[in-house]
Amino acid sequence: MSEAYHIVSDGSCDLPQELAAEKNITVVPFYVSFDEESYLKENVEIGVRDFYRQMVDRKGVYPKSSMPSAQDYEEAFMPYAQKGIPVICICITTKFSGSMQSALNARASVRESLPDAEITVIDATINTVLQGLYVLEAAKLRDSGMAYDACVARLEEIKSTGRIFFTVGDMEYLRHGGRIGKVSAVAGSVLDIRPVITLREGEIFPSGIGRGRKRTTQRAIDLLLDYLEENGREIERYSIAIGFGYDYEEAVFFREHTMEVLEEKGYVMKEDIPIYQIGATIAVHTGPYPLGFGIIEKGMV
């Protein structure tokens, strides 16, 4: 079946490869490097699990990520432009990466040879598994038969509702990446104090600290509950996912506990919250043990 328009995202969306293929979504990978010389395409030249394994085994070595090039995007856009199929391209928040500018440059290049090519590039203002939920909502809108312009408009409406509530294993990667002050990092390493962080509209904000994993993960759950209460809407109106790094078993336990808490608060989930692995683009800043939620209003409610 031919599609009315195609969805493209950069690799920050952290969707499982099988799911992206099933939903007919093209993912343009980021690059990752452990030596600042050899950069490998994530999920093409290095798997996410291998990336985390190296982070854990090579403690003290801080990997870096690099955005897709304009050429990478052009290769993703051109086959659809040549067939006259419009494209919606969703990029990680511009506060974190220049990926969107690469996509805009690629659009300009495609239009040099195909002036009528329809390519809309959206700043998601979010990232990682939350961006993945947003991209899936775009695919659902497309598959429901929603017109191209209406889909773009709806995506622009819901992106401000996106939130990430998460914690990390320690502060070292945040410090190394310049996300927190050095003094806070030293205190964290001595006192086992870990931050809880909220991402909204493209920026991260401190949302508390706690000593030990149990307290910080509970704080992430409390932030999710606060969000639902403040917005006064049924949980069915939202798409929610759990994002994790290296420890899948911990993520499963975290989901079970979250589902129990939600049920106690009167939120009845029709199905389990999905669990997605956070990719290298964000993990280079969080370290190997990020854990938390992404939540965003659904495109169709």
Secondary structure, 3 states (H helix, E strand, C coil): CCCCCEEEEEHHHCCCHHHHHHCCEEEECCEEECCCCCCEEECCCECHHHHHHHHHHCCCCCCEEECCCHHHHHHHHHHHHHCCCCEEEEECCCCCCCHHHHHHHHHHHHHHHCCCCCEEEEECCCCHHHHHHHHHHHHHHHHCCCCHHHHHHHHHHHHHHCEEEEECCCCHHHHHCCCCCHHHHHHHHHHCEEEEEEEECCEEEEEEEEECHHHHHHHHHHHHHHHHHHHCCCHHHEEEEEEECCCHHHHHHHHHHHHHHHHHCCCCCCCCCCEEECCHHHHHHHCCCCEEEEEEECCCC
